[in-house]
Amino acid sequence: MTASPYKVLWVVNIVLPAVAEDIGLTGSPFGGWLSLMTQQLAHLPDCEIAVAMRAPVNQFIKIERDGITYYAVPQRTTDQFDVSDADCKRVLQDFQPDILHAEGSEMAYTRRFMSVWQGPRLLSLQGVINGYAPYELGNLPILSMLNPLNPRRLITALALLANKKFRFMPRLKAELETVSLASDIMGRTLWDRAQAAALNPDARYHHCSRILRDIFYRKNWAGADCERHSIFIGNGASARKGAHVAMHAAALLVRHYSDLRIYIAGEDPTKLPLRSIKRHIGYPAYLRGLINELGLSDHIIFTGQLDSAEMAARMCRSHVYLLPSLIENSPNTMGEAMLLGVPVVAAYVGGVPSMARDEEEVLLYRADDPAMLAFQVRRLFDDQELTVKLTDAARVRARKTHDPKVNLQALVSAYQHIIGMERERAN
């Protein structure tokens, strides 16, 4: 342990469930890692923890609960992803941390806090949008979609291009500025280490894997009692997530499995209100049209947003978990599937190879190859011996990667090192 107690301020981009109701909000099903790790840190005798949360509130709010100090920081009316300098300074002056630990590099809010704070700055990488940028359009056939003979596809393509140009691309510079402010960077894959080295070669890199949601350590895949020939996809909301590639693979799979079902967590684009702009343009509209064109309407089920218990239950009943993304760092849903023992097929992208070995723990394929995707799924559908071999090994790997005690110690060791270096420099 360090020579004296230390204080850590976490800067996060969501309101944590522990205090969501206190400020009149509904708790988010996302960010389970944040809640679990802050709660564990709060139980350490020499660590004092506070959490600054960007929130859609009208006034600054401070709440103390279960050994953690929470600050709800009002987001700006002119930019919902940012907050004021004054509120950042108010948090820092009130808590007076030894180290600022920011989660995620892509929001202006994070940059704001890191620019105001002059002490040690640890930045945990989630997604790295500078690394995601080439894949933001999901390798969709944009040029062929720009066809005036198909106005709906044309408008969808223009909407996707406009979204990338005016909403996504401006965030790249902001992320670069944020990463450049970090004295230390924390990641968990070879891919994010490469991104860190490219964006801020002077920062010290620390490895710390994620603690996943508790229920996934306790549940088990249904095995022989699963819904045969069913596939679960954890996110299909954007082109980068690759649901369209999965649809092309599904068109091949239904030739062999008439009972094929693909469950996709999230909003159903086929059931959006007529007045919803997403029903007519953008990626949801494209996906909706593709499902109809490929004759897959009876095979695709959108589950709506799932909480952790619902997600675990759906995964446990599925025959295969599929990660069709064009790029990922370390997808938590893949780790959760491995923990449960669900057979995994995943695209060989980003940090995925740091999470599992091909042909030993999971089956991988090239992200833009639906034929290979379909073939890998067929292998799991049809080969029980292969499935058992992979899932047994995957569970062992995942329990090691996502071990709560090991990862807590890795985080504490990083804090000790950073604060020790700062105190040595000050002396």
MIFI-257218 format. One record per residue: x, y, z of N, C-alpha, C in turn. Coordinates in steps of 0.05 Angstrom, whole numbers, padded with zeros to 5 digits, always signed. Example, Ala and Ser with C-alpha at 12.3 -4.5 7.8 and 13.67 -1.06 7.14 Angstrom:
+00264-00114+00156+00246-00090+00156+00264-00066+00156
+00257-00045+00142+00273-00021+00143+00258+00001+00157
//
This chain:
+00017-00024+00000+00000+00000+00000+00017+00025+00000
+00006+00047-00008+00020+00072-00008+00026+00081+00021
+00044+00100+00024+00053+00109+00051+00030+00122+00066
+00011+00133+00052-00012+00146+00066-00037+00143+00049
-00060+00147+00060-00085+00144+00045-00085+00162+00020
-00099+00154+00000-00100+00170-00025-00129+00173-00034
-00134+00194-00049-00161+00201-00058-00162+00200-00089
-00182+00186-00099-00184+00183-00128-00211+00194-00137
-00211+00211-00156-00235+00222-00169-00239+00208-00196
-00261+00193-00198-00269+00181-00224-00286+00201-00239
-00281+00204-00265-00296+00221-00282-00310+00203-00303
-00337+00201-00302-00351+00182-00319-00373+00197-00334
-00381+00185-00356-00400+00198-00375-00429+00189-00372
-00435+00173-00351-00462+00166-00346-00468+00169-00316
-00493+00170-00310-00502+00171-00281-00503+00142-00271
-00488+00136-00250-00488+00109-00240-00514+00102-00226
-00522+00076-00229-00548+00068-00218-00552+00073-00189
-00530+00073-00173-00532+00076-00144-00546+00101-00136
-00544+00122-00152-00555+00148-00145-00574+00160-00166
-00580+00144-00187-00596+00154-00209-00623+00164-00199
-00637+00148-00183-00663+00155-00174-00663+00180-00156
-00641+00184-00142-00639+00208-00124-00639+00234-00140
-00631+00233-00165-00631+00258-00181-00652+00257-00202
-00672+00238-00199-00695+00238-00217-00690+00224-00243
-00671+00206-00245-00665+00193-00270-00668+00163-00268
-00670+00149-00290-00671+00120-00291-00643+00109-00294
-00636+00089-00278-00610+00078-00280-00604+00065-00307
-00580+00069-00317-00572+00058-00343-00563+00029-00339
-00569+00011-00359-00559-00016-00358-00530-00018-00366
-00518+00004-00375-00490+00004-00384-00472+00013-00361
-00446+00008-00365-00426+00017-00346-00425+00001-00320
-00432-00025-00322-00431-00042-00298-00403-00043-00286
-00383-00042-00303-00355-00041-00293-00350-00018-00274
-00362+00005-00280-00358+00029-00264-00369+00026-00236
-00393+00016-00235-00406+00012-00208-00391-00009-00192
-00384-00031-00204-00371-00053-00190-00344-00045-00179
-00328-00031-00196-00301-00024-00187-00301-00002-00167
-00318+00018-00170-00318+00040-00150-00328+00029-00123
-00347+00010-00123-00356-00002-00098-00333-00018-00084
-00317-00032-00100-00295-00047-00089-00274-00028-00078
-00268-00007-00092-00249+00013-00083-00257+00025-00056
-00284+00030-00054-00294+00043-00030-00289+00026-00005
-00286+00000-00008-00282-00018+00015-00252-00020+00023
-00234-00008+00007-00206-00009+00015-00201+00012+00037
-00185+00004+00057-00181+00022+00080-00166+00048+00074
-00149+00047+00053-00132+00071+00047-00140+00086+00022
-00163+00080+00011-00172+00093-00013-00198+00108-00009
-00199+00134-00015-00224+00149-00014-00232+00155-00043
-00257+00148-00049-00266+00149-00077-00289+00169-00081
-00288+00184-00103-00311+00201-00111-00315+00197-00140
-00340+00202-00149-00347+00199-00177-00361+00224-00187
-00349+00236-00208-00362+00259-00221-00376+00249-00246
-00403+00254-00248-00419+00243-00269-00432+00266-00286
-00428+00265-00312-00442+00284-00329-00472+00276-00329
-00490+00296-00323-00518+00289-00319-00537+00310-00331
-00560+00301-00341-00580+00320-00351-00596+00332-00328
-00583+00348-00312-00595+00360-00288-00592+00390-00290
-00608+00405-00275-00607+00434-00277-00589+00447-00256
-00580+00431-00236-00563+00442-00216-00543+00422-00207
-00521+00431-00196-00500+00415-00185-00510+00400-00161
-00505+00373-00160-00515+00357-00138-00492+00340-00126
-00491+00339-00100-00472+00322-00086-00486+00302-00068
-00479+00277-00071-00491+00255-00055-00469+00238-00043
-00472+00231-00018-00453+00212-00005-00468+00187+00002
-00457+00164-00008-00471+00139-00003-00451+00116-00003
-00453+00099+00017-00437+00074+00019-00407+00079+00015
-00397+00101+00027-00369+00107+00026-00359+00120+00000
-00378+00128-00017-00371+00140-00043-00384+00168-00044
-00370+00188-00053-00381+00214-00058-00388+00217-00088
-00413+00223-00094-00422+00226-00122-00428+00255-00127
-00419+00265-00150-00425+00292-00160-00440+00290-00187
-00464+00300-00188-00479+00302-00213-00473+00330-00224
-00458+00330-00247-00449+00355-00259-00467+00362-00282
-00481+00385-00282-00499+00391-00304-00486+00393-00331
-00497+00380-00351-00486+00383-00378-00495+00410-00389
-00479+00420-00407-00484+00446-00418-00508+00446-00438
-00523+00468-00438-00546+00469-00456-00537+00471-00485
-00513+00481-00490-00503+00484-00518-00489+00459-00527
-00481+00441-00509-00467+00417-00516-00472+00396-00494
-00489+00377-00499-00496+00358-00478-00473+00340-00470
-00452+00340-00486-00429+00323-00479-00407+00338-00464
-00414+00362-00455-00394+00379-00442-00406+00391-00416
-00389+00401-00399-00397+00415-00374-00381+00441-00372
-00386+00456-00352-00372+00482-00349-00346+00479-00333
-00327+00497-00338-00303+00498-00323-00309+00502-00293
-00328+00519-00288-00335+00526-00260-00343+00501-00244
-00360+00484-00257-00369+00460-00243-00346+00440-00239
-00328+00438-00259-00305+00420-00256-00288+00430-00232
-00283+00456-00231-00267+00466-00209-00281+00462-00182
-00307+00464-00182-00322+00460-00157-00318+00432-00146
-00320+00412-00164-00315+00384-00156-00287+00381-00146
-00267+00391-00160-00239+00387-00153-00232+00401-00127
-00243+00425-00122-00238+00439-00098-00252+00426-00074
-00275+00414-00079-00289+00401-00057-00276+00375-00048
-00268+00359-00068-00258+00332-00062-00227+00332-00058
-00213+00349-00073-00184+00351-00072-00171+00324-00076
-00173+00312-00099-00162+00286-00104-00132+00285-00106
-00120+00262-00103-00092+00258-00109-00088+00250-00139
-00109+00238-00150-00107+00229-00178-00135+00231-00190
-00135+00239-00215-00160+00240-00231-00160+00216-00249
-00181+00200-00248-00183+00176-00265-00208+00179-00283
-00203+00184-00308-00225+00189-00327-00230+00164-00343
-00256+00157-00346-00265+00134-00361-00274+00142-00389
-00259+00135-00410-00268+00141-00437-00255+00166-00447
-00246+00166-00472-00231+00188-00484-00247+00205-00503
-00272+00197-00509-00286+00208-00532-00304+00232-00527
-00308+00239-00502-00327+00261-00495-00313+00286-00487
-00325+00309-00495-00314+00335-00488-00313+00339-00457
-00332+00326-00443-00333+00327-00414-00307+00318-00402
-00297+00296-00412-00271+00285-00402-00249+00304-00406
-00247+00315-00430-00226+00335-00436-00228+00359-00418
-00252+00368-00412-00256+00391-00395-00244+00386-00367
-00250+00363-00355-00239+00357-00329-00209+00355-00329
-00199+00341-00350-00170+00337-00351-00154+00362-00357
-00167+00381-00370-00153+00407-00375-00153+00425-00351
-00173+00422-00334-00175+00438-00309-00157+00428-00287
-00155+00401-00285-00139+00388-00264-00110+00388-00272
-00093+00396-00254-00064+00398-00260-00048+00375-00248
-00061+00357-00233-00047+00334-00221-00045+00311-00240
-00038+00287-00229-00036+00262-00245-00063+00256-00259
-00062+00249-00284-00087+00243-00300-00084+00215-00311
-00101+00197-00302-00102+00170-00313-00127+00168-00330
-00123+00160-00355-00145+00158-00374-00149+00129-00381
-00172+00118-00375-00179+00090-00383-00192+00091-00410
-00180+00076-00429-00191+00075-00456-00215+00055-00457
-00236+00064-00469-00259+00047-00475-00258+00041-00505
-00275+00054-00521-00270+00054-00549-00250+00076-00555
-00236+00074-00577-00218+00095-00586-00228+00104-00613
-00242+00127-00614-00256+00133-00639-00236+00141-00661
-00212+00150-00655-00192+00154-00676-00185+00127-00690
-00186+00106-00674-00182+00079-00686-00207+00068-00699
-00230+00077-00690-00255+00068-00701-00262+00082-00728
-00251+00105-00733-00260+00123-00755-00261+00109-00782
-00242+00093-00790-00243+00080-00816-00266+00061-00819
-00278+00052-00797-00299+00032-00797-00327+00043-00790
-00329+00069-00787-00353+00081-00777-00377+00075-00795
-00373+00073-00821-00395+00067-00840-00398+00037-00845
-00384+00021-00830-00388-00008-00830-00383-00022-00857
-00366-00010-00874-00361-00021-00900-00387-00024-00917
-00407-00007-00911-00431-00008-00927-00425+00002-00956
-00440-00008-00976-00435+00000-01004-00446+00028-01009
-00433+00048-00997-00443+00076-00998-00445+00086-01027
-00425+00080-01044-00425+00090-01071-00449+00079-01087
-00454+00054-01084-00477+00042-01099-00504+00051-01087
-00503+00059-01061-00528+00069-01049-00535+00097-01059
-00515+00112-01069-00519+00139-01079-00531+00138-01107
-00554+00125-01108-00567+00119-01134-00594+00134-01134
-00598+00154-01152-00623+00169-01152-00647+00152-01160
-00643+00128-01171-00665+00110-01178-00677+00096-01153
-00662+00098-01131-00672+00087-01106-00670+00109-01085
-00690+00126-01084-00688+00150-01067-00684+00144-01037
-00697+00122-01028-00694+00116-00999-00666+00108-00992
-00653+00092-01009-00625+00085-01004-00607+00109-01007
-00613+00126-01026-00598+00150-01031-00598+00168-01006
-00622+00172-00995-00625+00189-00971-00611+00177-00947
-00613+00150-00945-00599+00136-00923-00569+00140-00925
-00558+00137-00949-00529+00140-00952-00521+00169-00946
-00536+00188-00955-00530+00216-00949-00531+00222-00919
-00551+00209-00905-00553+00213-00876-00529+00201-00862
-00520+00178-00870-00497+00165-00858-00472+00182-00862
-00469+00192-00886-00445+00208-00892-00446+00234-00876
-00470+00246-00874-00472+00271-00859-00467+00267-00829
-00477+00244-00819-00473+00238-00790-00443+00235-00784
-00429+00221-00803-00400+00218-00798-00385+00244-00800
-00392+00261-00820-00378+00286-00824-00383+00306-00802
-00408+00309-00794-00415+00331-00776-00417+00323-00746
-00421+00297-00741-00424+00289-00713-00400+00272-00703
-00390+00254-00721-00369+00236-00712-00341+00248-00716
-00335+00258-00739-00308+00268-00745-00299+00290-00726
-00316+00310-00719-00306+00331-00701-00297+00320-00674
-00306+00296-00666-00299+00285-00641-00270+00274-00641
-00259+00270-00665-00232+00258-00666-00211+00277-00655
-00213+00303-00662-00195+00322-00651-00198+00325-00621
-00223+00325-00611-00227+00327-00582-00215+00303-00568
-00218+00279-00579-00206+00256-00567-00176+00257-00566
-00164+00266-00588-00135+00269-00590-00125+00288-00568
-00140+00310-00564-00132+00329-00544-00134+00317-00516
-00155+00301-00512-00159+00288-00486-00137+00269-00480
-00131+00251-00499-00109+00231-00495-00082+00245-00491
-00078+00267-00504-00052+00281-00501-00049+00293-00474
-00071+00297-00459-00070+00308-00432-00063+00287-00411
-00065+00262-00418-00062+00240-00399-00032+00236-00392
-00026+00235-00367+00001+00227-00359+00004+00196-00360
-00019+00183-00356-00020+00154-00355-00045+00144-00370
-00042+00122-00383-00065+00110-00398-00068+00081-00389
-00093+00073-00385-00100+00046-00377-00116+00033-00399
-00108+00008-00406-00122-00007-00426-00122-00036-00420
-00130-00053-00439-00132-00081-00433-00128-00099-00457
-00121-00088-00480-00115-00104-00504-00091-00093-00518
-00079-00110-00536-00057-00101-00552-00066-00079-00571
-00091-00080-00580-00101-00059-00598-00102-00032-00584
-00112-00031-00560-00114-00004-00547-00086+00006-00539
-00068-00013-00534-00040-00004-00528-00028+00008-00552
-00034-00003-00576-00023+00009-00601-00036+00036-00606
-00062+00039-00600-00075+00065-00603-00063+00086-00584
-00058+00077-00559-00046+00095-00539-00019+00105-00548
-00003+00086-00559+00024+00093-00568+00024+00112-00591
+00003+00109-00608+00001+00127-00632-00008+00155-00624
-00027+00157-00604-00039+00182-00597-00023+00198-00576
-00010+00183-00558+00006+00196-00537+00029+00178-00529
+00050+00179-00545+00073+00161-00540+00088+00167-00513
+00083+00190-00501+00097+00196-00476+00083+00186-00451
+00058+00178-00454+00042+00169-00430+00051+00141-00422
+00051+00137-00395+00056+00110-00385+00031+00093-00389
+00034+00067-00397+00012+00049-00402+00009+00029-00379
-00015+00025-00370-00021+00006-00349-00043-00013-00358
-00039-00039-00353-00059-00059-00362-00077-00066-00339
-00103-00065-00344-00123-00074-00325-00148-00082-00339
-00155-00108-00337-00179-00118-00350-00205-00110-00335
-00227-00115-00348-00253-00107-00336-00264-00128-00317
-00277-00119-00296-00295-00135-00280-00322-00134-00293
-00334-00157-00298-00360-00157-00312-00382-00159-00291
-00407-00157-00301-00430-00157-00284-00433-00183-00269
-00440-00181-00243-00439-00204-00225-00454-00228-00234
-00477-00224-00246-00494-00247-00254-00480-00265-00274
-00462-00255-00290-00449-00271-00310-00428-00290-00298
-00420-00285-00274-00402-00304-00260-00418-00327-00247
-00444-00324-00245-00460-00343-00231-00478-00360-00249
-00483-00352-00273-00500-00366-00291-00484-00385-00310
-00498-00404-00322-00486-00423-00340-00502-00426-00366
-00489-00430-00388-00502-00436-00413-00520-00460-00411
-00543-00460-00425-00562-00482-00423-00552-00507-00437
-00532-00506-00454-00521-00529-00467-00541-00543-00484
-00546-00569-00479-00564-00585-00495-00593-00574-00494
-00599-00559-00473-00626-00548-00470-00629-00521-00482
-00609-00511-00496-00611-00484-00508-00631-00485-00531
-00638-00461-00541-00655-00459-00564-00638-00464-00589
-00640-00487-00600-00622-00495-00622-00625-00476-00646
-00602-00472-00658-00600-00455-00683-00608-00426-00677
-00603-00418-00653-00608-00389-00646-00582-00375-00641
-00581-00350-00648-00557-00333-00646-00564-00308-00631
-00546-00299-00614-00550-00274-00599-00528-00254-00607
-00537-00229-00614-00519-00207-00620-00525-00185-00600
-00504-00175-00587-00507-00156-00565-00514-00128-00572
-00509-00120-00597-00513-00092-00605-00514-00090-00635
-00535-00078-00646-00537-00074-00675-00545-00046-00682
-00538-00027-00665-00549+00001-00667-00535+00017-00688
-00510+00011-00696-00496+00027-00715-00482+00010-00735
-00475+00022-00758-00462+00006-00779-00437-00007-00770
-00422+00006-00752-00397-00004-00742-00400-00031-00728
-00424-00036-00717-00430-00061-00702-00435-00085-00721
-00438-00080-00747-00438-00102-00766-00462-00120-00768
-00485-00111-00758-00509-00128-00760-00516-00134-00788
-00510-00116-00807-00516-00121-00835-00499-00145-00846
-00475-00148-00836-00458-00170-00844-00471-00196-00834
-00481-00195-00810-00495-00218-00798-00520-00226-00814
-00534-00206-00825-00558-00211-00841-00550-00226-00867
-00528-00219-00879-00520-00233-00904-00511-00262-00897
-00499-00265-00873-00493-00292-00865-00518-00308-00859
-00538-00295-00847-00563-00308-00840-00577-00318-00866
-00575-00303-00887-00587-00312-00913-00574-00338-00922
-00549-00343-00916-00536-00368-00922-00545-00390-00902
-00547-00383-00877-00554-00402-00857-00582-00414-00859
-00601-00397-00868-00629-00407-00869-00632-00429-00890
-00613-00431-00908-00614-00453-00928-00611-00480-00914
-00598-00480-00891-00592-00505-00877-00609-00508-00851
-00618-00485-00840-00632-00485-00815-00657-00468-00817
-00679-00481-00824-00704-00466-00828-00714-00453-00802
-00705-00464-00779-00714-00454-00753-00694-00433-00742
-00676-00423-00759-00657-00403-00749-00670-00379-00737
-00660-00370-00714-00669-00346-00701-00644-00329-00692
-00645-00304-00699-00623-00286-00690-00636-00264-00672
-00627-00264-00648-00636-00244-00628-00616-00221-00626
-00625-00197-00630-00608-00173-00629-00617-00155-00607
-00600-00150-00588-00607-00132-00566-00609-00103-00576
-00631-00090-00568-00635-00062-00576-00662-00058-00591
-00665-00033-00600-00689-00024-00612-00695-00038-00638
-00720-00044-00643-00729-00058-00668-00734-00037-00690
-00717-00035-00710-00721-00016-00731-00745-00021-00748
-00756-00046-00747-00780-00052-00763-00805-00043-00749
-00803-00034-00724-00827-00026-00709-00826+00003-00700
-00808+00018-00712-00807+00047-00705-00832+00061-00714
-00841+00081-00700-00865+00096-00709-00861+00109-00736
-00882+00112-00751-00880+00123-00778-00868+00151-00777
-00872+00166-00755-00862+00193-00753-00832+00193-00745
-00821+00170-00737-00793+00170-00729-00775+00173-00754
-00757+00192-00752-00738+00196-00775-00720+00172-00779
-00715+00157-00757-00698+00133-00760-00711+00110-00775
-00738+00112-00778-00752+00092-00793-00746+00095-00823
-00739+00119-00831-00737+00126-00859-00709+00130-00869
-00691+00140-00852-00663+00145-00860-00644+00136-00838
-00619+00132-00846-00598+00124-00827-00595+00094-00826
-00578+00085-00808-00572+00056-00807-00596+00039-00799
-00613+00046-00780-00636+00030-00774-00654+00025-00798
-00657+00046-00814-00673+00043-00839-00660+00024-00859
-00633+00027-00861-00619+00008-00879-00622-00020-00870
-00619-00025-00844-00621-00052-00833-00649-00063-00837
-00669-00046-00832-00697-00055-00836-00701-00063-00865
-00692-00047-00884-00695-00054-00912-00680-00079-00920
-00656-00083-00909-00641-00107-00915-00654-00132-00905
-00665-00131-00881-00679-00154-00870-00702-00162-00888
-00717-00143-00898-00739-00149-00916-00729-00159-00943
-00709-00147-00954-00698-00156-00980-00688-00184-00979
-00676-00192-00957-00665-00219-00955-00685-00240-00945
-00710-00231-00941-00731-00249-00932-00726-00261-00905
-00716-00244-00887-00708-00254-00860-00727-00244-00838
-00749-00232-00845-00767-00220-00825-00775-00240-00803
-00779-00266-00811-00788-00286-00792-00765-00298-00775
-00741-00289-00781-00718-00301-00768-00703-00282-00750
-00710-00256-00750-00696-00236-00735-00714-00225-00713
-00705-00225-00688-00720-00215-00666-00703-00194-00651
-00713-00170-00649-00700-00149-00633-00712-00150-00605
-00695-00152-00585-00704-00156-00558-00712-00131-00543
-00705-00108-00554-00707-00083-00537-00683-00082-00519
-00681-00061-00503-00659-00058-00485-00661-00078-00462
-00640-00092-00456-00640-00113-00435-00623-00104-00411
-00633-00110-00387-00616-00106-00364-00598-00131-00360
-00581-00131-00340-00562-00152-00338-00575-00180-00335
-00596-00182-00319-00610-00208-00315-00622-00217-00341
-00635-00199-00356-00647-00206-00381-00626-00214-00402
-00604-00200-00402-00583-00206-00421-00571-00233-00415
-00566-00239-00390-00555-00265-00383-00574-00288-00390
-00600-00284-00385-00620-00304-00391-00621-00310-00421
-00621-00288-00437-00622-00291-00466-00597-00305-00476
-00574-00297-00466-00549-00310-00475-00549-00340-00468
-00558-00346-00444-00557-00374-00435-00575-00392-00452
-00596-00381-00463-00614-00397-00480-00605-00399-00509
-00585-00382-00517-00577-00381-00545-00557-00403-00551
-00558-00412-00576-00539-00433-00585-00511-00422-00590
-00510-00397-00600-00485-00384-00606-00486-00354-00600
-00465-00343-00589-00462-00314-00587-00445-00305-00610
-00454-00284-00624-00440-00273-00647-00432-00244-00643
-00407-00238-00648-00397-00211-00648-00390-00204-00677
-00407-00190-00691-00402-00184-00720-00390-00156-00725
-00380-00143-00704-00370-00115-00707-00347-00113-00726
-00346-00090-00739-00323-00083-00757-00299-00074-00741
-00303-00065-00717-00282-00057-00699-00292-00057-00670
-00275-00066-00652-00281-00066-00623-00255-00064-00608
-00256-00055-00584-00232-00057-00567-00233-00082-00551
-00249-00083-00530-00253-00108-00515-00282-00110-00508
-00298-00122-00525-00328-00122-00521-00336-00137-00496
-00349-00124-00478-00357-00137-00453-00376-00160-00457
-00394-00157-00477-00414-00178-00482-00400-00204-00490
-00378-00202-00505-00363-00226-00512-00351-00239-00487
-00339-00222-00470-00329-00233-00445-00350-00246-00428
-00374-00234-00428-00396-00245-00413-00405-00272-00424
-00406-00274-00451-00413-00299-00464-00393-00321-00457
-00368-00314-00457-00347-00333-00451-00350-00342-00422
-00355-00324-00404-00359-00331-00375-00382-00351-00372
-00404-00346-00387-00427-00364-00385-00422-00391-00397
-00403-00393-00415-00398-00417-00430-00414-00419-00456
-00423-00396-00466-00438-00396-00491-00417-00398-00514
-00422-00415-00534-00403-00416-00557-00402-00389-00571
-00377-00381-00579-00373-00354-00590-00362-00356-00618
-00374-00340-00636-00363-00334-00662-00359-00304-00662
-00335-00295-00670-00329-00266-00669-00312-00258-00692
-00315-00233-00700-00298-00221-00721-00270-00217-00710
-00250-00222-00726-00222-00217-00718-00216-00188-00722
-00222-00172-00702-00219-00143-00704-00208-00132-00678
-00194-00109-00679-00186-00094-00656-00174-00111-00634
-00185-00109-00610-00174-00123-00587-00185-00151-00583
-00202-00161-00601-00214-00188-00598-00192-00209-00595
-00171-00209-00611-00150-00230-00608-00136-00230-00580
-00138-00208-00566-00127-00207-00539-00146-00220-00519
-00171-00224-00526-00190-00236-00508-00193-00266-00511
-00187-00277-00535-00192-00305-00539-00176-00315-00563
-00168-00340-00563-00152-00352-00584-00171-00367-00604
-00166-00362-00630-00181-00375-00651-00176-00405-00650
-00198-00420-00653-00198-00449-00655-00191-00463-00628
-00185-00447-00608-00179-00459-00581-00200-00451-00561
-00210-00426-00563-00231-00416-00544-00255-00406-00558
-00252-00395-00582-00274-00384-00598-00267-00390-00628
-00286-00384-00645-00281-00385-00674-00282-00357-00685
-00261-00349-00700-00260-00322-00711-00263-00323-00741
-00269-00300-00752-00272-00297-00781-00265-00269-00789
-00259-00264-00815-00254-00236-00824-00280-00221-00824
-00279-00196-00814-00304-00182-00808-00322-00177-00832
-00310-00175-00856-00326-00169-00880-00333-00194-00896
-00332-00217-00884-00335-00242-00898-00359-00258-00887
-00384-00252-00897-00407-00266-00886-00407-00296-00892
-00394-00305-00913-00393-00334-00919-00377-00348-00897
-00355-00337-00889-00338-00349-00868-00353-00347-00842
-00367-00325-00837-00383-00323-00812-00403-00346-00811
-00418-00349-00833-00439-00370-00833-00426-00398-00829
-00403-00403-00841-00390-00428-00839-00381-00434-00810
-00371-00414-00797-00362-00417-00769-00386-00423-00751
-00409-00410-00756-00433-00415-00740-00442-00444-00745
-00441-00453-00770-00450-00480-00777-00433-00501-00762
-00407-00495-00759-00390-00514-00745-00399-00517-00716
-00408-00496-00703-00417-00498-00676-00445-00510-00674
-00462-00504-00693-00488-00516-00693-00487-00547-00696
-00467-00556-00712-00467-00584-00720-00446-00602-00705
-00428-00590-00691-00406-00606-00679-00406-00602-00648
-00418-00620-00634-00420-00618-00605-00393-00621-00592
-00376-00638-00602-00350-00642-00590-00333-00617-00592
-00334-00604-00615-00319-00578-00618-00330-00557-00599
-00357-00556-00597-00369-00536-00580-00361-00539-00551
-00361-00563-00541-00353-00568-00513-00324-00561-00509
-00307-00568-00528-00278-00562-00525-00274-00532-00523
-00287-00517-00541-00283-00488-00542-00294-00474-00517
-00319-00482-00509-00332-00468-00487-00318-00474-00460
-00308-00498-00457-00294-00504-00432-00269-00487-00430
-00254-00485-00452-00230-00468-00452-00236-00439-00449
-00257-00430-00462-00265-00402-00461-00272-00393-00433
-00286-00410-00418-00294-00403-00391-00269-00400-00373
-00250-00418-00376-00225-00416-00361-00211-00390-00367
-00209-00383-00393-00196-00359-00401-00211-00334-00390
-00237-00334-00393-00253-00311-00384-00251-00307-00354
-00252-00329-00339-00250-00326-00309-00223-00315-00301
-00203-00320-00316-00176-00309-00310-00176-00280-00319
-00185-00273-00343-00185-00246-00353-00201-00227-00335
-00224-00236-00327-00243-00219-00313-00245-00225-00283
-00223-00236-00271-00222-00242-00243-00224-00216-00227
-00245-00212-00210-00248-00187-00196-00225-00180-00178
-00214-00200-00163-00192-00194-00145-00167-00186-00160
-00161-00200-00181-00137-00194-00196-00139-00166-00209
-00162-00160-00220-00165-00134-00233-00166-00111-00214
-00178-00115-00190-00177-00094-00170-00148-00089-00161
-00133-00110-00158-00105-00106-00150-00089-00092-00172
-00095-00098-00197-00081-00085-00219-00087-00055-00219
-00112-00048-00213-00120-00020-00213-00106-00006-00189
-00107-00018-00166-00094-00007-00142-00064-00003-00147
-00052-00023-00159-00023-00021-00165-00017+00002-00183
-00034+00007-00203-00030+00030-00221-00033+00056-00205
-00053+00058-00187-00056+00082-00171-00031+00086-00154
-00021+00065-00141+00002+00067-00124+00026+00077-00139
+00030+00066-00163+00053+00074-00179+00051+00103-00188
+00027+00111-00197+00024+00139-00207+00027+00159-00184
+00014+00153-00162+00016+00172-00139+00044+00172-00127
+00057+00149-00126+00084+00147-00117+00103+00164-00134
+00099+00162-00160+00116+00178-00179+00111+00208-00175
+00086+00215-00170+00079+00244-00166+00091+00254-00140
+00090+00238-00119+00101+00247-00093+00131+00249-00094
+00143+00230-00109+00172+00231-00112+00181+00256-00128
+00165+00262-00148+00171+00286-00164+00168+00311-00148
+00147+00312-00131+00142+00336-00114+00164+00340-00094
+00177+00318-00085+00198+00320-00065+00225+00327-00078
//
